[in-house]
């Protein structure tokens, strides 16, 4: 019986391997499996070269990227514009989010937001607006036959939004609700406060909305924001779906070409200063575990070291086999999940963060364990086996970033927006393969910087006890006040 079972298993292994390899080597000779299939070495990964979109520029300066995809009779369009929360004036934090919400819901001069809802619902279409720290987006999704009409409506929103006051008030009330609940979850507190520690609490990437800053935003502010950022010289447009490129180019010229010409927007560079090390604590009595973040500044993908850093990050905190997870979670049992690495931003320095959660009673032990793993990358450099596992993990997941035409277009838009060369993605796998052990050792020594961390703990002071004060090498414990300032008083109605 065992002999029959082994034959069946080996036969199935051979069929699976033939299926996996057939797509990559259709003309190759059949694979014959002998002995234990686990000893078979897989063939080298093929180089992934995604079909890149076509790039063109309209006469008014709008950059357009076209990515035809005939699979379904659908079309998607995204307009990307520089300008986000990092550009908000001091005292009006939250303006970008209010703008994005009331831009769509506030409608245009000729159509209210509710009328736009009805128009789109009849066509199973959507128009959505959003904001991020450095950009705003307007996106369209609809059936192919409705695209011209929906694009016309989207163009109206780009050209002449109305920002009706009732929709601005709704957007503000939603933000007030979010402010009132921002201390509900330990993880949310840890993410927010660790960003303040790494960048500085008044840095544009760390500022937070308050009742007063949201209340200070006016309709005039939103109209000024629109004039500043929503213009042709500040737009990248990507289209994917079922279309003919020549016909789409003509349609975009008809619709978007009517937007007024303008100069390309130049935004000031963000300044960064090194993170101030120390031990910081946010008391939260209603929890029974601690959220721990070690943070400092990371770097960007424009840094020539970033390929070696990606491989180092994978070895250090990338997955189940990585050092952080296997040592702190699997061997020591201190956390369900743990991870981290040197952040690599596309436009500005991302956070270098190592984070975990643990029960209150093991808070001090867990902080020590995290530092030991950072120090271990310096004292016990990666092995050849770890290097190869890291490269395989990165390259095996790489293809899933481009398994649809829409993902390829999104990647290309991000590169265009952030000022990267068009062939950045095509060269990515090749550059990862070139990383050596010496490269990983070098960047570990240069960037891991165990002494540069701000250590943040969010947890129950009664259960943690004196564990933090015993970590004397980190300095005195500094308590962070996360209480929410009250809203400003409402103006009294004028007496008649």
C-alpha positions, 0 to 999 in steps of 0.5 A: 500500500505504501509503495502505491501511495508513494508512486501516486504522490510522485506522479502528482508532483510531476504533474504539478511541476509540469503545470507550473513550468509549462507556461514558462517553458512550453517547448521544453522537454517533459520533466521526469521526476525521480526520487524525492520531488523536494530535491528538485531545484526550480528554474530561474525566474523569468524577467517580468516586463509589464506592458507599459502604457502609452504616454502623451501630453495634451496641448494644455500640459496635461500628461496622459497615460493610456493602457488599453484592456479589452477584457471587459467593456469597462473604463477607468480614469484617474486624475492625479494632482499634486497637493495634499495635507502636507500643503495645508496652511498652519491652523487649518489642518484637515482642509485637504480632506474637507476639500476632497469630500465636499468637492464631489458631494458639493456638485457643480454650478449646474448640478447638485451632488444629489443630482450627480448621485442620481445621474451616476446610479442610473449608469452604475458609474462612480466618480470619487475624490480623495486626498493623501499627504502629497496628492489629490485624486479624482477617479471615474469608473463606468461602462464603456458606452457611458464613458463620454457622458461620465467624463463630461460630468467629471470635467465639470467637477474639475472646472467648476465645483460649487462647494455647497455649504451644506455639504461642507458642514456634513464633511466637518461633522464627519471629521468632528466624529473622527476626532472624538474617537481617535483615542479608541484604539491603541494601534491608532494612537501608536501610529499617530504619535510615533509619526509625531516623534519621528518627524516632529509634532509640527511637521506637515507629515505629522500634524493632526486635525483638531476641532478648531482647525477643522472649524477654521476651514471656510468655503473661500479656503476650498475655492482658493485650494481649487484654484491653486492645485486643480489646473492643467499643469498639475494633472496626470491622467491615466485611462485603462479599459476597453478603448481605442487609443486614437479615439480616446486621445481625441475624446480627452482633447475635447473634454480635458483640453478645455481646461485652462493652461497653467504652469507646472506646480512646484511645491517646496521641499519638506525639511527633516531633522533627525528623530530625538531618541527617548522613551515615551508612554501613552497611558491607556487603562482600559487595555491589557496589552501594550503597543510598542513602536520603535521609530526614526526617519527612513529614506526614499527610493531615490537613494541608491542604497534602496535595493540593498535596503529592501533585501535587508528589510526582508531578512529583518522583518519581512515575513514568517521566516524573517528574524523579527517574526521567527525570534520574537513571535515563534521562539520567544512567544512575545507577540502574535505579530511583529515586523518592521524595517527602514521605510522607503518613500517614493517622494519623501523620507518614510518612517523607519519603524519596528513595531509589535503588540504584547501583553502588558506583563511582557512590555519591558522584555519585548522592548529589549527583544526588539533592540536585540534583533536590531543589534543582531543584524549588526553583530550577526550579519545575514547568511547566504541562505537568508540572502537568497530567501529574501531575494526569492520572496521579493521577486516571487511577490513582484509579479503580483504587483502587475497581474492586471493592466490597471495595476501596471497603469497605477504603478506608472502613474506613481512613477510619473508623479514622483519623478522616477524614470519610466523604466524603474519598474523594468529594472527593479528585479535586475537590481534586486538580483545584484544585491550581495551580502556585502551590500546588505552588511553595509546598509545595515551598518549605515541605516539600522542605528539602534541608538536613534530610536524614539521608543513609544509604548501605549498601554495600561500603566497599572499592569505595566508597573515599573517595567519602563523605568527599569529600561534606564539606558533609554532615559527617563519615561516621558508621558505623552498627553493625547487628550483632545482639546475641546471644540471652540465655542459656537458664535452666539446668534445676533440679538434682534 
